[in-house]
């Protein structure tokens, strides 16, 4: 089953997921692995913090839920931003409050998305943050 969406190529892309809800994790795993992504999954914020303390390699994108045990998603993002300021971070959660959304964006999330997230939306977000931007040479000569 190939779920590539309009040419987005996730082959070899390293994706970290922090998600304690097993059905959500399985959903992401099915969609992203079928598109070629390499996943590292954490079921709670403490596991993720330990991973960060051990040093991380290249990461292309981070998906994080807000309501994960031990260390919530916003605090996970803050920890991540201390060591990586450029990798896109998507908070995908069923929890909504304007205050939490604002706090998530201030902590360093690029997007705050409410569940459910359909494959098309997920691929659009990946395309937005992972596709190389076109550069145009404006000089003439």
C-alpha positions as CSV (number, residue, x, y, z in Angstrom):
1,X,0.0,0.0,0.0
2,X,1.5,3.3,-1.1
3,X,0.0,6.4,0.5
4,X,2.3,9.0,-1.0
5,X,0.3,12.1,-1.5
6,X,1.0,14.3,-4.6
7,X,4.7,13.5,-4.8
8,X,5.7,14.0,-1.2
9,X,8.6,11.6,-0.6
10,X,9.1,10.5,3.0
11,X,11.7,7.8,2.2
12,X,14.5,8.1,4.7
13,X,12.9,11.0,6.6
14,X,13.4,10.7,10.3
15,X,10.2,11.3,12.3
16,X,9.9,11.4,16.1
17,X,6.5,10.8,17.5
18,X,5.5,11.4,21.2
19,X,2.1,9.8,21.6
20,X,0.6,7.6,24.4
21,X,-2.6,6.7,22.7
22,X,-2.0,3.3,21.0
23,X,-4.6,3.7,18.2
24,X,-3.2,7.1,17.3
25,X,0.4,5.8,17.3
26,X,-0.7,2.8,15.1
27,X,-2.4,5.2,12.7
28,X,0.7,7.4,12.3
29,X,2.9,4.4,12.0
30,X,0.7,2.9,9.2
31,X,0.6,6.1,7.2
32,X,4.1,7.3,7.7
33,X,6.0,4.0,7.4
34,X,4.0,3.1,4.2
35,X,5.3,6.4,2.8
36,X,8.9,5.4,3.7
37,X,9.5,7.4,6.9
38,X,11.7,6.2,9.6
39,X,10.0,6.5,13.0
40,X,11.1,6.7,16.6
41,X,8.1,6.6,19.0
42,X,7.9,7.5,22.6
43,X,4.9,6.8,24.8
44,X,5.6,9.5,27.4
45,X,7.6,12.7,27.8
46,X,10.1,11.2,30.2
47,X,11.3,8.6,27.6
48,X,11.7,11.5,25.2
49,X,13.6,13.6,27.7
50,X,16.0,10.7,28.3
51,X,16.5,10.3,24.6
52,X,17.3,14.0,24.3
53,X,19.8,13.7,27.2
54,X,21.6,10.9,25.3
55,X,22.0,13.1,22.2
56,X,19.9,12.9,19.2
57,X,20.9,12.5,15.6
58,X,19.2,14.1,12.6
59,X,15.5,14.6,12.9
60,X,13.3,15.8,10.0
61,X,10.1,16.4,12.0
62,X,8.6,16.0,15.4
63,X,5.0,15.0,16.1
64,X,3.8,15.4,19.6
65,X,0.6,15.1,21.5
66,X,-0.2,17.6,24.3
67,X,-1.6,15.1,26.8
68,X,1.3,12.6,27.2
69,X,2.2,11.2,30.6
70,X,5.0,12.4,32.9
71,X,6.1,15.4,30.9
72,X,3.4,17.0,28.8
73,X,3.8,17.8,25.1
74,X,4.6,21.5,25.5
75,X,7.4,20.8,28.0
76,X,8.7,18.2,25.5
77,X,8.8,20.9,22.8
78,X,10.7,23.2,25.2
79,X,13.3,20.5,25.9
80,X,13.6,19.8,22.2
81,X,14.0,23.4,21.3
82,X,17.0,23.7,23.7
83,X,18.9,21.3,21.4
84,X,17.2,21.8,18.1
85,X,15.8,25.1,17.0
86,X,15.1,24.4,13.4
87,X,13.3,21.1,13.0
88,X,9.6,21.5,12.4
89,X,7.3,20.5,15.3
90,X,3.7,19.6,14.9
91,X,1.5,19.3,18.0
92,X,-1.4,17.0,17.1
93,X,-3.9,16.7,19.9
94,X,-7.6,16.2,20.7
95,X,-7.2,18.8,23.5
96,X,-8.1,22.3,22.7
97,X,-8.0,25.5,24.6
98,X,-6.9,28.8,23.2
99,X,-4.4,29.1,26.1
100,X,-2.8,25.8,25.4
101,X,-2.6,26.5,21.7
102,X,-0.9,29.8,22.4
103,X,1.5,28.2,24.8
104,X,2.3,25.5,22.3
105,X,3.1,28.0,19.6
106,X,5.2,30.1,22.0
107,X,7.1,27.0,23.1
108,X,8.2,26.4,19.5
109,X,5.5,24.4,17.7
110,X,5.1,25.2,14.1
111,X,1.5,24.0,14.0
112,X,-1.2,23.1,16.5
113,X,-3.6,20.7,14.9
114,X,-6.7,19.1,16.3
115,X,-7.4,15.4,15.9
116,X,-8.6,13.6,13.9
117,X,-6.0,14.3,11.3
118,X,-6.7,12.6,8.0
119,X,-3.9,11.3,5.8
120,X,-4.3,14.1,3.3
121,X,-3.9,16.8,6.0
122,X,-0.9,15.0,7.5
123,X,0.8,14.8,4.1
124,X,0.0,18.4,3.4
125,X,1.7,19.4,6.7
126,X,4.8,17.2,5.8
127,X,4.9,18.7,2.4
128,X,4.8,22.2,3.9
129,X,7.6,21.6,6.3
130,X,9.8,19.1,4.5
131,X,9.7,20.0,0.8
132,X,12.7,22.1,-0.2
133,X,11.7,25.7,-0.9
134,X,12.2,26.9,-4.4
135,X,14.9,29.6,-4.6
136,X,14.7,32.0,-7.4
137,X,17.6,33.9,-8.8
138,X,16.4,37.5,-9.0
139,X,19.7,38.8,-10.3
140,X,20.0,39.4,-14.0
141,X,23.1,39.3,-15.8
